[in-house]
Amino acid sequence: MPKLKTHKGTAKRIKLTGSGKLARERAYGNHILAKKSKARKRNIKTAAFVNGKIAKNVKTALGV
């Protein structure tokens, strides 16, 4: 089997943490922020983690 190429679109969006988890950014944090509450905007800033079957697919795309 040849090596798999890293899917660059995925690599730019999802980072592998030191413990092996997959961290991604949350949606809805770029514009129209005036109507969103402070708590909501604060939660949008935190990282979300990819898990389950999708995590397996993402790891394959990243070549991990």
Z-matrix of the N, CA and C atoms (Angstrom, degrees):
N
C 1 1.459
C 2 1.531 1 110.26
N 3 1.327 2 117.38 1 132.03
C 4 1.465 3 119.01 2 174.50
C 5 1.530 4 110.53 3 -74.90
N 6 1.308 5 115.06 4 164.04
C 7 1.464 6 119.38 5 176.97
C 8 1.516 7 109.86 6 -66.04
N 9 1.352 8 116.30 7 148.46
C 10 1.459 9 120.93 8 175.48
C 11 1.524 10 109.10 9 -87.75
N 12 1.304 11 115.63 10 140.11
C 13 1.463 12 119.57 11 175.88
C 14 1.526 13 109.04 12 -78.62
N 15 1.333 14 115.96 13 145.70
C 16 1.451 15 121.82 14 175.80
C 17 1.526 16 108.52 15 -71.29
N 18 1.340 17 116.41 16 134.83
C 19 1.458 18 120.48 17 175.48
C 20 1.522 19 107.47 18 -79.75
N 21 1.324 20 116.58 19 107.17
C 22 1.464 21 122.02 20 -170.44
C 23 1.529 22 113.01 21 -64.81
N 24 1.335 23 117.76 22 -33.52
C 25 1.466 24 120.61 23 177.74
C 26 1.510 25 111.05 24 -62.38
N 27 1.326 26 116.10 25 -40.32
C 28 1.469 27 121.15 26 178.06
C 29 1.524 28 110.47 27 -70.89
N 30 1.319 29 117.10 28 -40.77
C 31 1.460 30 121.21 29 -177.80
C 32 1.526 31 112.01 30 -62.65
N 33 1.327 32 117.48 31 -31.91
C 34 1.462 33 121.30 32 179.80
C 35 1.526 34 111.77 33 -75.66
N 36 1.322 35 117.75 34 -23.04
C 37 1.459 36 121.98 35 -174.38
C 38 1.527 37 114.08 36 -100.82
N 39 1.319 38 117.16 37 -27.95
C 40 1.463 39 120.79 38 -173.67
C 41 1.513 40 109.94 39 -125.35
N 42 1.344 41 115.98 40 130.79
C 43 1.463 42 121.50 41 179.70
C 44 1.520 43 109.43 42 -112.03
N 45 1.326 44 116.24 43 145.08
C 46 1.449 45 122.34 44 176.80
C 47 1.528 46 108.16 45 -90.31
N 48 1.340 47 117.63 46 124.98
C 49 1.456 48 121.23 47 -179.63
C 50 1.520 49 109.69 48 -81.08
N 51 1.317 50 116.53 49 172.12
C 52 1.450 51 121.47 50 -179.93
C 53 1.512 52 113.06 51 -62.77
N 54 1.330 53 116.55 52 -31.41
C 55 1.466 54 120.49 53 -179.22
C 56 1.529 55 112.11 54 -86.48
N 57 1.344 56 116.78 55 0.28
C 58 1.462 57 120.14 56 177.30
C 59 1.507 58 115.18 57 95.16
N 60 1.345 59 117.41 58 3.05
C 61 1.464 60 120.40 59 177.49
C 62 1.529 61 109.62 60 -80.15
N 63 1.318 62 115.97 61 161.23
C 64 1.460 63 121.64 62 179.81
C 65 1.528 64 108.82 63 -107.64
N 66 1.326 65 116.97 64 114.59
C 67 1.469 66 122.13 65 -178.21
C 68 1.521 67 109.67 66 -101.10
N 69 1.328 68 115.90 67 137.95
C 70 1.460 69 122.09 68 178.14
C 71 1.520 70 108.82 69 -135.96
N 72 1.342 71 115.43 70 163.39
C 73 1.459 72 120.35 71 175.91
C 74 1.511 73 109.66 72 -84.89
N 75 1.317 74 116.26 73 154.91
C 76 1.461 75 121.24 74 177.66
C 77 1.533 76 110.00 75 -88.36
N 78 1.312 77 115.39 76 157.90
C 79 1.459 78 121.41 77 179.36
C 80 1.532 79 110.69 78 -83.29
N 81 1.316 80 116.54 79 170.22
C 82 1.478 81 125.60 80 172.98
C 83 1.519 82 114.49 81 73.87
N 84 1.348 83 119.09 82 23.40
C 85 1.454 84 119.68 83 -178.12
C 86 1.510 85 115.42 84 -109.88
N 87 1.336 86 118.98 85 11.48
C 88 1.455 87 120.20 86 -172.60
C 89 1.525 88 115.57 87 -99.92
N 90 1.309 89 118.79 88 -40.82
C 91 1.464 90 119.56 89 -177.38
C 92 1.521 91 109.83 90 -148.33
N 93 1.346 92 115.70 91 172.62
C 94 1.476 93 123.51 92 -173.93
C 95 1.532 94 109.31 93 54.99
N 96 1.338 95 114.90 94 51.90
C 97 1.458 96 119.98 95 -176.91
C 98 1.526 97 113.42 96 -90.93
N 99 1.326 98 117.60 97 -13.54
C 100 1.456 99 120.64 98 -175.98
C 101 1.525 100 112.31 99 -64.52
N 102 1.312 101 116.92 100 -35.40
C 103 1.472 102 120.09 101 -177.73
C 104 1.532 103 113.27 102 -84.36
N 105 1.330 104 117.42 103 -8.69
C 106 1.467 105 120.79 104 -179.75
C 107 1.533 106 109.42 105 -88.82
N 108 1.309 107 116.02 106 141.90
C 109 1.459 108 120.40 107 -178.29
C 110 1.530 109 110.64 108 -70.78
N 111 1.338 110 115.75 109 160.84
C 112 1.460 111 120.84 110 179.19
C 113 1.520 112 110.46 111 -60.75
N 114 1.318 113 116.83 112 -41.83
C 115 1.464 114 120.79 113 -178.54
C 116 1.520 115 110.71 114 -63.96
N 117 1.337 116 116.28 115 -40.72
C 118 1.471 117 120.54 116 179.73
C 119 1.534 118 110.85 117 -64.99
N 120 1.343 119 116.36 118 -43.43
C 121 1.462 120 120.63 119 179.65
C 122 1.528 121 111.03 120 -65.82
N 123 1.335 122 116.33 121 -36.63
C 124 1.459 123 121.34 122 178.23
C 125 1.532 124 110.37 123 -64.99
N 126 1.319 125 117.21 124 -40.37
C 127 1.465 126 121.08 125 178.85
C 128 1.518 127 111.85 126 -70.10
N 129 1.328 128 117.29 127 -32.54
C 130 1.468 129 121.23 128 177.83
C 131 1.527 130 110.40 129 -64.16
N 132 1.339 131 117.36 130 -32.25
C 133 1.467 132 121.54 131 -178.00
C 134 1.527 133 113.14 132 -70.13
N 135 1.348 134 117.41 133 -25.30
C 136 1.463 135 119.98 134 -176.81
C 137 1.526 136 110.31 135 -75.21
N 138 1.302 137 116.09 136 154.41
C 139 1.469 138 120.84 137 -179.97
C 140 1.523 139 110.02 138 -75.21
N 141 1.315 140 115.55 139 147.54
C 142 1.461 141 121.82 140 172.68
C 143 1.520 142 106.73 141 -110.77
N 144 1.305 143 116.62 142 155.69
C 145 1.450 144 120.75 143 -178.65
C 146 1.516 145 111.06 144 -112.40
N 147 1.320 146 115.27 145 140.69
C 148 1.462 147 122.11 146 178.39
C 149 1.522 148 106.56 147 -89.62
N 150 1.339 149 117.03 148 131.71
C 151 1.462 150 118.97 149 178.71
C 152 1.528 151 110.80 150 -143.47
N 153 1.299 152 115.63 151 172.78
C 154 1.451 153 121.57 152 178.68
C 155 1.520 154 112.81 153 79.86
N 156 1.320 155 115.32 154 -151.97
C 157 1.461 156 122.50 155 -176.91
C 158 1.526 157 111.05 156 -62.85
N 159 1.340 158 116.85 157 -35.62
C 160 1.459 159 120.91 158 -179.39
C 161 1.534 160 110.02 159 -63.50
N 162 1.334 161 116.81 160 -36.88
C 163 1.464 162 120.84 161 -179.93
C 164 1.529 163 110.56 162 -61.31
N 165 1.305 164 116.21 163 -38.64
C 166 1.468 165 120.49 164 178.68
C 167 1.520 166 110.42 165 -64.35
N 168 1.346 167 116.84 166 -42.42
C 169 1.454 168 121.57 167 178.35
C 170 1.531 169 111.42 168 -64.82
N 171 1.336 170 116.39 169 -40.13
C 172 1.457 171 121.28 170 -179.91
C 173 1.527 172 110.52 171 -66.41
N 174 1.328 173 116.65 172 -41.88
C 175 1.467 174 119.78 173 179.03
C 176 1.530 175 110.65 174 -62.22
N 177 1.319 176 116.21 175 -37.65
C 178 1.461 177 119.84 176 176.54
C 179 1.532 178 110.08 177 -64.01
N 180 1.335 179 116.84 178 -42.21
C 181 1.462 180 121.44 179 179.85
C 182 1.533 181 110.91 180 -64.95
N 183 1.343 182 116.56 181 -32.83
C 184 1.461 183 120.73 182 179.76
C 185 1.519 184 112.35 183 -84.13
N 186 1.311 185 116.92 184 -11.15
C 187 1.451 186 120.49 185 -178.83
C 188 1.513 187 113.57 186 76.09
N 189 1.331 188 115.80 187 29.86
C 190 1.472 189 121.21 188 -178.79
C 191 1.512 190 109.79 189 -96.78
